[in-house]
Amino acid sequence: MRTIEMILGILGGAFGIISAFGTAIIFGGFFETYGTSEMVEEVYSRSAGGLLLGIIAIVGAVTVNKWSKFGSGLMLLSAIGGLFVLGLLWGLPFVLLLTGGLLALRGK
């Protein structure tokens, strides 16, 4: 049973979704007021990517008990992809997902 990996993955995915919504609300509202439409589109598309990666991380965390390599791959993909999409706003989810993914990958 890989309980720690699953908890880390679910927490990382949940914090990733919170980061994506926070980015959309804070930066999206700021750029809607003071920026151009291109900036607003980029912020919202990055937020949608962060939301998708958070969901992928939760799916990986749920499947890590049955298929450990597949679940750890999804968590690691989400951890690395989130850095490209949201940058340092993905810091906490990155640490949680990377730790959970590497623990699940090591095997028993």
N, C-alpha and C positions, 0 to 999 in steps of 0.2 A: 504494500500500500504506500503510495507516494503522497502523503497528506501535506507535507510541508511544501512540496513543489506545487501542488494544486492550490494551496492557500496563497502562496506568493504570486502565482499566475493570476488568480482571481483578483487579488488586491492590485496587482500591476495593471490589469485590464480596466478595473474600476477607476483607478486614479488616472489612467490614460483617457478614459471617456470624460472624466471631470476636467482634465486639462484641455481636451478638445472643445468642450462646451465653454470653458472659461476663456479660451482664445477667441471663440466666436463672439461671445458676449462683450468682452472688454475691448479687444482690438477691432472687432467688426464694428462696434458702435462708435469707437473713436474715428475710424477711417470713413464711416458713413457721414460723420459730422464734418471732419476736417480734410479728408482725403479725396482721391479720385475713385471712379467706379472700378478701375483696374485693381486698385489696392484692395477694395472691398471684396472683389471676386477672388483674389488670391488668398485673402484671409479665410474666407468661407470655404474655399476648396481645400486649403490645408486643414481646416477644422474637420471637414468631412473625412479627409484621409486619416486624421487622428482618431476619429470615431470608429472608422472601419478597422483600424489596427487594434483598437481597444477591444472590439468585438472578437477579432481573430485571436487575440491573446486569451480571452475568456474561453473560447472554444478549445484552444490548445490546453488550457489548464484543466478543463473538464475531461478531455480525452487522454490526459497524461497517465491515468491509472491503467487504462486498457492498452493503449499504444504509446509507450513512453517516448520512442524516437520521433513519432509524428507530432505528439503534443509538445515536446521540447523544441522541435523545429519550428512550429508555429509561434511559440513564445519567443524564441530567438529572432525569428523574422520580424515579429512585431516590435521587439526591443530595438533592433537596428533600424528598421523602417521608420519608427517614431522619431528617432533623432534627425533623420533627413526631412521629415515632414514638419515637425513642430520645434525642432532644435532643443534648446535647453529647457523649454517648458515641459519636455518629456523626461526630465531628469529623474524624478522619483519612479515613474513607471519603468524607465530604462533599467535602473538598479534592481528593482524587484523582479522584472521579467528576465533579465540576464541571469540573476542568481537562481531563479526557479528553473529556467531552461537548462543551465549548465548542471545543476543538481540532478535533473531528470535525465540528462544525456549521459551522465557518468555511469549509470547502471549499478546493479548489485551483484 
